[in-house]
Amino acid sequence: MRRLNVELADRGYEILIGCDLINRPELITAELPTPRVALVTNATVAPLYGDAMQSGLQASGVGVTTIVLPDGEAYKTWESLNLIFDALLAARCDRTTTIIALGGGVVGDLAGFAAATYQRGIPFIQIPTTLLSQVDSSVGGKTGINHPRGKNMVGAFWQPRLVLADIGTLQTLPARELSAGMAEVIKYGLIRDLPFLEWLEANMEGLMARDGELLALAVERSCANKAAVVAADEYETAKEGGRALLNLGHTFGHAIETGMGYGEWLHGEAVAAGMVMAAELSRRLGWIAQADVERITSLLRRANLPVSGAPLGPARYLELMSHDKKVVGGRLRLVLLKRLGEAVTYAESPAEEIAAAIEACCLA
């Protein structure tokens, strides 16, 4: 089992990475203030891992209230959040009850937002079961729901007490979901870790074949990168760079997800296309070469990810992007590449250049 620490100003927490961790309830009970949990999962994950986790916790003397949500990005809504609140209230859960999120990014975001707001905040543990949630959404404390006008526009920062990344769950992951998660893995190499990018280029086929040791290494390196960024800028308040750099491709990608309807594109698929747009804009600004753009698209293709955007048209993209959380004072800050392995936030991109980059990538 691999251990990483997320060091924050007031406290830290561990990320545990390994196989069969879901069947080790002692890892969870060590973090509980009282032996009472609300296990939030979804209709897909519950039959695979929910019953076993509930049984293991109950055998360890923990009272468990299980809450099963519908599966999919389309359900990351107020309605699903209220399903959690209704169940917590019906079970008379108090401030010492710990919410455990068992599932992918949608479950983690919903359960985390519920934990941040139920009785003004209760303990929270993340048990991510997808590659994307293991390397990204479970780490760092961002929680929330979608709004029809923008993705993740309503939420809160609420750090977990523990992240338990069981690599074994990736063996049951649909191939499309594995690819979607790989987009976030590739992102870390692009924004701050060129040696990791080179390692991914050398090992992509093994990763896509679900080699357990390679996946564990990829998750560990990705989480280490994210933990370092989050520790330096927990609430994304840095004026330049900081935690915002984790959003390479996300502003373009969120426009795709919102414009096409939540769930039509997986988050990682939209981010992959968005990273190509960001790379193309970086090239147009004279920061990276065409060969760098081709290197990025080649790696994304090897991970079975889209490298062309949705056909929304540049005007619609720009309209949707204007609602992005990184808009400050009416100016859109984009995460772009100064070079492979080094990202920057930049608010001076001419609108016509952004539109041209979008158009080029949607026609590719």
C-alpha positions as semicolon CSV with decimal commas, in nm:
position;residue;x (nm);y (nm);z (nm)
1;M;0,000;0,000;0,000
2;R;0,130;0,344;-0,098
3;R;0,074;0,646;0,128
4;L;0,070;1,013;0,034
5;N;0,002;1,312;0,257
6;V;-0,196;1,620;0,160
7;E;-0,049;1,890;0,384
8;L;-0,282;2,183;0,448
9;A;-0,244;2,491;0,666
10;D;-0,462;2,368;0,952
11;R;-0,447;1,990;0,903
12;G;-0,358;1,719;0,655
13;Y;-0,490;1,383;0,547
14;E;-0,367;1,065;0,385
15;I;-0,424;0,919;0,040
16;L;-0,390;0,541;0,052
17;I;-0,333;0,363;-0,280
18;G;-0,336;-0,015;-0,324
19;C;-0,541;-0,325;-0,405
20;D;-0,831;-0,464;-0,202
21;L;-0,839;-0,165;0,031
22;I;-1,220;-0,159;0,019
23;N;-1,217;-0,487;0,213
24;R;-1,008;-0,341;0,497
25;P;-1,263;-0,163;0,720
26;E;-0,996;-0,091;0,982
27;L;-0,853;0,174;0,749
28;I;-1,186;0,354;0,767
29;T;-1,277;0,300;1,131
30;A;-0,949;0,461;1,238
31;E;-1,079;0,791;1,095
32;L;-1,431;0,784;1,243
33;P;-1,515;1,014;1,537
34;T;-1,805;0,782;1,623
35;P;-1,907;0,440;1,483
36;R;-2,176;0,585;1,256
37;V;-2,154;0,641;0,880
38;A;-2,372;0,730;0,583
39;L;-2,245;0,540;0,279
40;V;-2,330;0,733;-0,039
41;T;-2,295;0,538;-0,363
42;N;-2,482;0,487;-0,691
43;A;-2,686;0,219;-0,862
44;T;-2,385;0,093;-1,063
45;V;-2,127;0,078;-0,785
46;A;-2,355;-0,046;-0,506
47;P;-2,387;-0,405;-0,636
48;L;-2,013;-0,424;-0,705
49;Y;-1,870;-0,287;-0,381
50;G;-2,143;-0,133;-0,166
51;D;-2,278;-0,449;-0,006
52;A;-1,933;-0,577;0,086
53;M;-1,830;-0,243;0,233
54;Q;-2,149;-0,216;0,434
55;S;-2,105;-0,570;0,569
56;G;-1,741;-0,511;0,658
57;L;-1,817;-0,192;0,846
58;Q;-2,111;-0,346;1,028
59;A;-1,895;-0,643;1,132
60;S;-1,656;-0,387;1,280
61;G;-1,932;-0,239;1,493
62;V;-2,019;0,057;1,271
63;G;-2,378;0,160;1,209
64;V;-2,433;0,214;0,837
65;T;-2,701;0,410;0,651
66;T;-2,665;0,336;0,279
67;I;-2,784;0,594;0,026
68;V;-2,798;0,480;-0,339
69;L;-2,818;0,755;-0,603
70;P;-2,890;0,723;-0,976
71;D;-2,573;0,700;-1,186
72;G;-2,453;0,969;-1,425
73;E;-2,348;1,331;-1,465
74;A;-2,707;1,424;-1,544
75;Y;-2,792;1,353;-1,178
76;K;-2,536;1,591;-1,029
77;T;-2,821;1,820;-0,923
78;W;-3,008;1,974;-0,631
79;E;-3,256;1,686;-0,654
80;S;-2,986;1,426;-0,591
81;L;-2,837;1,637;-0,313
82;N;-3,177;1,647;-0,144
83;L;-3,201;1,267;-0,167
84;I;-2,890;1,256;0,052
85;F;-3,028;1,515;0,296
86;D;-3,361;1,331;0,318
87;A;-3,186;1,005;0,405
88;L;-2,957;1,171;0,661
89;L;-3,252;1,332;0,833
90;A;-3,464;1,016;0,822
91;A;-3,180;0,823;0,990
92;R;-3,131;1,103;1,245
93;C;-2,768;1,143;1,151
94;D;-2,590;1,401;1,365
95;R;-2,271;1,607;1,339
96;T;-2,053;1,310;1,435
97;T;-2,183;1,093;1,149
98;T;-1,923;1,048;0,874
99;I;-2,030;1,054;0,510
100;I;-1,839;0,805;0,294
101;A;-1,845;0,860;-0,083
102;L;-1,812;0,528;-0,268
103;G;-1,809;0,586;-0,644
104;G;-1,681;0,815;-0,914
105;G;-1,656;1,190;-0,936
106;V;-2,030;1,257;-0,935
107;V;-2,082;1,059;-0,614
108;G;-1,780;1,223;-0,455
109;D;-1,888;1,575;-0,546
110;L;-2,246;1,521;-0,428
111;A;-2,150;1,345;-0,106
112;G;-1,880;1,601;-0,033
113;F;-2,118;1,892;-0,086
114;A;-2,370;1,722;0,144
115;A;-2,097;1,675;0,407
116;A;-1,995;2,041;0,378
117;T;-2,348;2,167;0,433
118;Y;-2,542;1,913;0,644
119;Q;-2,569;2,064;0,992
120;R;-2,300;2,309;0,870
121;G;-2,040;2,041;0,816
122;I;-1,976;1,677;0,908
123;P;-1,678;1,442;0,855
124;F;-1,617;1,303;0,508
125;I;-1,418;1,015;0,354
126;Q;-1,356;0,960;-0,019
127;I;-1,339;0,608;-0,168
128;P;-1,309;0,676;-0,543
129;T;-1,378;0,384;-0,777
130;T;-1,290;0,539;-1,116
131;L;-0,952;0,644;-1,248
132;L;-1,067;1,003;-1,291
133;S;-1,190;1,031;-0,934
134;Q;-0,879;0,858;-0,794
135;V;-0,638;1,100;-0,960
136;D;-0,845;1,418;-0,952
137;S;-1,186;1,480;-0,799
138;S;-1,136;1,287;-0,472
139;V;-0,825;1,489;-0,381
140;G;-0,831;1,855;-0,287
141;G;-1,172;1,918;-0,135
142;K;-1,369;2,063;-0,426
143;T;-1,734;1,955;-0,407
144;G;-2,049;2,069;-0,583
145;I;-2,326;2,027;-0,834
146;N;-2,393;2,145;-1,188
147;H;-2,620;2,426;-1,299
148;P;-2,788;2,440;-1,642
149;R;-2,568;2,743;-1,725
150;G;-2,240;2,597;-1,605
151;K;-2,064;2,294;-1,464
152;N;-1,972;2,283;-1,093
153;M;-2,104;2,634;-1,040
154;V;-2,256;2,562;-0,696
155;G;-2,045;2,398;-0,428
156;A;-1,800;2,428;-0,142
157;F;-1,446;2,345;-0,042
158;W;-1,463;2,054;0,204
159;Q;-1,158;1,838;0,261
160;P;-1,192;1,465;0,331
161;R;-1,036;1,296;0,634
162;L;-0,906;1,015;0,415
163;V;-0,888;0,915;0,048
164;L;-0,884;0,539;-0,016
165;A;-0,793;0,460;-0,379
166;D;-0,844;0,088;-0,442
167;I;-0,671;0,011;-0,773
168;G;-0,867;-0,313;-0,799
169;T;-1,185;-0,121;-0,876
170;L;-1,031;-0,010;-1,206
171;Q;-1,058;-0,366;-1,334
172;T;-1,439;-0,336;-1,346
173;L;-1,433;0,009;-1,502
174;P;-1,582;0,042;-1,854
175;A;-1,316;0,113;-2,116
176;R;-1,463;0,456;-2,193
177;E;-1,438;0,554;-1,825
178;L;-1,077;0,435;-1,807
179;S;-0,990;0,655;-2,103
180;A;-1,173;0,951;-1,950
181;G;-0,962;0,918;-1,636
182;M;-0,643;0,900;-1,839
183;A;-0,709;1,255;-1,963
184;E;-0,658;1,388;-1,610
185;V;-0,345;1,173;-1,569
186;I;-0,195;1,317;-1,889
187;K;-0,284;1,665;-1,767
188;Y;-0,037;1,643;-1,477
189;G;0,248;1,570;-1,713
190;L;0,153;1,863;-1,934
191;I;0,117;2,123;-1,660
192;R;0,411;2,049;-1,428
193;D;0,582;1,710;-1,467
194;L;0,758;1,651;-1,800
195;P;0,932;1,330;-1,678
196;F;0,588;1,190;-1,595
197;L;0,462;1,287;-1,942
198;E;0,755;1,098;-2,094
199;W;0,681;0,798;-1,869
200;L;0,319;0,800;-1,988
201;E;0,434;0,805;-2,349
202;A;0,649;0,498;-2,279
203;N;0,378;0,308;-2,088
204;M;0,041;0,406;-2,234
205;E;-0,035;0,067;-2,386
206;G;0,031;-0,108;-2,054
207;L;-0,186;0,141;-1,870
208;M;-0,473;0,093;-2,113
209;A;-0,430;-0,286;-2,072
210;R;-0,490;-0,225;-1,696
211;D;-0,153;-0,339;-1,570
212;G;-0,205;-0,304;-1,194
213;E;0,147;-0,192;-1,107
214;L;0,151;0,070;-1,382
215;L;-0,190;0,201;-1,278
216;A;-0,078;0,224;-0,915
217;L;0,228;0,423;-1,020
218;A;0,018;0,654;-1,238
219;V;-0,233;0,717;-0,960
220;E;0,044;0,780;-0,706
221;R;0,231;1,024;-0,929
222;S;-0,089;1,206;-1,027
223;C;-0,202;1,238;-0,665
224;A;0,143;1,356;-0,559
225;N;0,126;1,631;-0,820
226;K;-0,222;1,737;-0,717
227;A;-0,140;1,724;-0,345
228;A;0,155;1,957;-0,397
229;V;-0,057;2,209;-0,589
230;V;-0,345;2,195;-0,340
231;A;-0,112;2,236;-0,041
232;A;0,023;2,558;-0,191
233;D;-0,316;2,705;-0,290
234;E;-0,601;2,521;-0,117
235;Y;-0,879;2,766;-0,204
236;E;-0,756;2,865;-0,551
237;T;-0,685;3,223;-0,449
238;A;-0,343;3,267;-0,610
239;K;-0,351;3,553;-0,860
240;E;-0,118;3,373;-1,097
241;G;-0,082;3,001;-1,148
242;G;-0,158;2,810;-0,830
243;R;-0,442;2,564;-0,814
244;A;-0,600;2,709;-1,127
245;L;-0,329;2,533;-1,330
246;L;-0,508;2,205;-1,259
247;N;-0,777;2,329;-1,498
248;L;-0,581;2,287;-1,822
249;G;-0,843;2,218;-2,090
250;H;-1,129;2,247;-1,840
251;T;-1,270;2,583;-1,949
252;F;-1,309;2,457;-2,306
253;G;-1,417;2,116;-2,178
254;H;-1,684;2,249;-1,943
255;A;-1,830;2,440;-2,239
256;I;-1,860;2,110;-2,425
257;E;-2,026;1,936;-2,130
258;T;-2,273;2,218;-2,071
259;G;-2,342;2,286;-2,438
260;M;-2,396;1,923;-2,534
261;G;-2,594;1,835;-2,221
262;Y;-2,444;1,681;-1,908
263;G;-2,353;1,318;-1,964
264;E;-2,330;1,326;-2,344
265;W;-1,953;1,368;-2,316
266;L;-1,771;1,224;-2,016
267;H;-1,577;1,486;-1,822
268;G;-1,240;1,341;-1,921
269;E;-1,339;1,327;-2,287
270;A;-1,432;1,694;-2,282
271;V;-1,110;1,781;-2,098
272;A;-0,906;1,592;-2,359
273;A;-1,057;1,794;-2,642
274;G;-1,018;2,107;-2,432
275;M;-0,648;2,039;-2,377
276;V;-0,599;2,019;-2,752
277;M;-0,773;2,357;-2,787
278;A;-0,551;2,501;-2,513
279;A;-0,245;2,359;-2,686
280;E;-0,353;2,505;-3,021
281;L;-0,406;2,847;-2,862
282;S;-0,065;2,820;-2,694
283;R;0,085;2,749;-3,037
284;R;-0,091;3,050;-3,186
285;L;0,058;3,266;-2,911
286;G;0,404;3,142;-3,010
287;W;0,473;2,947;-2,689
288;I;0,482;2,588;-2,817
289;A;0,550;2,435;-3,157
290;Q;0,320;2,245;-3,390
291;A;0,525;1,936;-3,307
292;D;0,426;1,979;-2,941
293;V;0,057;1,995;-3,032
294;E;0,096;1,679;-3,239
295;R;0,276;1,508;-2,951
296;I;-0,016;1,587;-2,720
297;T;-0,281;1,471;-2,967
298;S;-0,087;1,150;-3,034
299;L;-0,080;1,059;-2,664
300;L;-0,449;1,137;-2,622
301;R;-0,534;0,920;-2,922
302;R;-0,336;0,631;-2,772
303;A;-0,556;0,667;-2,464
304;N;-0,864;0,643;-2,692
305;L;-0,963;1,002;-2,620
306;P;-1,121;1,259;-2,857
307;V;-0,892;1,528;-2,993
308;S;-1,166;1,725;-3,171
309;G;-1,424;1,937;-2,993
310;A;-1,801;1,926;-3,012
311;P;-1,953;2,117;-3,307
312;L;-2,102;2,401;-3,102
313;G;-1,938;2,680;-3,300
314;P;-1,689;2,934;-3,160
315;A;-1,958;3,187;-3,059
316;R;-2,138;2,931;-2,844
317;Y;-1,811;2,815;-2,687
318;L;-1,720;3,173;-2,595
319;E;-2,066;3,237;-2,452
320;L;-2,046;2,928;-2,231
321;M;-1,687;3,000;-2,132
322;S;-1,788;3,347;-2,013
323;H;-1,964;3,177;-1,719
324;D;-1,647;2,995;-1,612
325;K;-1,535;3,029;-1,249
326;K;-1,196;3,157;-1,369
327;V;-1,354;3,470;-1,516
328;V;-1,229;3,758;-1,297
329;G;-1,351;4,112;-1,352
330;G;-1,503;4,009;-1,682
331;R;-1,171;3,872;-1,812
332;L;-1,138;3,504;-1,897
333;R;-0,826;3,347;-1,748
334;L;-0,723;3,041;-1,947
335;V;-0,468;2,779;-1,850
336;L;-0,219;2,752;-2,136
337;L;0,119;2,590;-2,200
338;K;0,440;2,790;-2,199
339;R;0,610;2,463;-2,283
340;L;0,542;2,094;-2,224
341;G;0,559;2,046;-1,849
342;E;0,489;2,412;-1,765
343;A;0,146;2,574;-1,760
344;V;0,045;2,933;-1,687
345;T;-0,277;3,124;-1,632
346;Y;-0,324;3,391;-1,897
347;A;-0,596;3,654;-1,934
348;E;-0,468;3,838;-2,242
349;S;-0,569;3,597;-2,518
350;P;-0,750;3,788;-2,797
351;A;-1,104;3,663;-2,846
352;E;-1,039;3,612;-3,216
353;E;-0,742;3,385;-3,139
354;I;-0,948;3,181;-2,891
355;A;-1,221;3,146;-3,153
356;A;-0,968;3,045;-3,419
357;A;-0,819;2,780;-3,192
358;I;-1,164;2,641;-3,119
359;E;-1,260;2,635;-3,485
360;A;-0,934;2,463;-3,585
361;C;-0,980;2,192;-3,324
362;C;-1,346;2,133;-3,401
363;L;-1,269;2,078;-3,769
364;A;-0,969;1,850;-3,712
